[in-house]
Amino acid sequence: MTREDKMQLWQERLKQQKNSSMTIAAWCQQSQITQSQFYYWQKKITVSSHEPDSVIVPLSMPSLPMALVIEIPCGYRISVNDASAMALLPQLIRCLP
């Protein structure tokens, strides 16, 4: 099962619980799912649904040798000091969560 399949499965499960008249504890017991699993996926799906869309911003590099520093809201900081490393920047950004 792929990550997307799991996300879709849990989105459906969360919707089923919400549409039921049962408490989370009762629904989990009936569905044979632990409450810790339920809350884990509830948090995971809620956080991922509130992540902002990525925005690509064109950059022009100055001719002077300077460091390019990119800070990402989730806490990552990327510092590039030379032009040869700039070629790897798109690949690196795609790997970030």
C-alpha positions in Angstrom: 0.0 0.0 0.0 1.5 3.3 -1.1 1.6 6.4 1.2 -1.2 8.0 -0.9 -3.3 4.9 -0.5 -2.9 5.1 3.3 -3.7 8.8 3.4 -6.9 8.1 1.4 -7.9 5.2 3.6 -7.5 7.2 6.7 -9.2 10.2 5.3 -12.2 7.9 4.6 -12.0 6.4 8.1 -11.9 9.8 9.8 -14.9 10.9 7.7 -16.8 7.7 8.7 -16.1 8.4 12.4 -17.2 12.0 12.0 -20.4 11.0 10.3 -21.2 8.4 12.9 -23.0 9.3 16.1 -20.3 7.5 18.0 -17.5 8.8 20.2 -14.0 8.3 18.9 -13.4 5.6 21.6 -16.6 3.7 20.7 -16.0 4.0 16.9 -12.4 2.8 17.3 -13.4 -0.2 19.3 -16.1 -1.1 16.8 -13.7 -0.7 13.9 -10.9 -2.6 15.7 -8.6 0.4 15.5 -6.6 1.7 18.4 -7.3 5.2 19.5 -3.6 6.0 19.2 -3.7 5.0 15.5 -6.8 7.2 15.0 -5.3 10.3 16.7 -1.9 9.7 14.9 -3.6 9.8 11.4 -6.0 12.6 12.4 -3.0 14.8 13.3 -1.0 13.7 10.2 -3.9 14.4 7.8 -4.8 17.7 9.5 -1.2 18.9 9.4 -0.7 17.9 5.8 -3.9 19.5 4.7 -2.8 22.9 6.2 0.6 23.0 4.5 0.9 25.9 2.2 1.4 25.2 -1.5 4.9 25.6 -2.8 5.8 28.7 -4.6 8.7 28.9 -7.2 10.4 32.2 -7.2 12.9 33.0 -10.0 16.3 34.2 -8.8 19.0 36.0 -10.5 22.5 35.3 -9.1 24.8 38.3 -8.4 28.1 38.3 -10.1 29.9 38.7 -6.8 30.7 35.4 -4.9 28.0 35.4 -2.2 26.2 32.7 -0.3 22.6 32.1 -1.2 20.6 31.2 1.9 17.1 29.7 1.7 15.1 29.3 4.9 12.0 27.1 4.9 9.2 27.5 7.4 9.6 23.8 8.6 13.0 24.6 9.9 15.4 23.7 7.1 18.1 26.1 6.0 20.0 25.7 2.7 23.2 27.7 2.1 24.8 27.6 -1.4 28.2 29.1 -1.8 29.2 28.4 -5.4 27.6 28.2 -8.8 28.3 24.5 -9.2 26.2 23.7 -6.2 23.3 25.8 -7.7 22.8 23.0 -10.3 21.9 20.6 -7.5 19.5 23.0 -5.7 16.3 21.9 -7.6 17.0 18.3 -6.7 17.6 19.2 -3.1 14.4 21.2 -2.8 12.3 18.3 -4.3 13.6 16.1 -1.4 12.3 18.4 1.3 9.1 17.6 3.1 
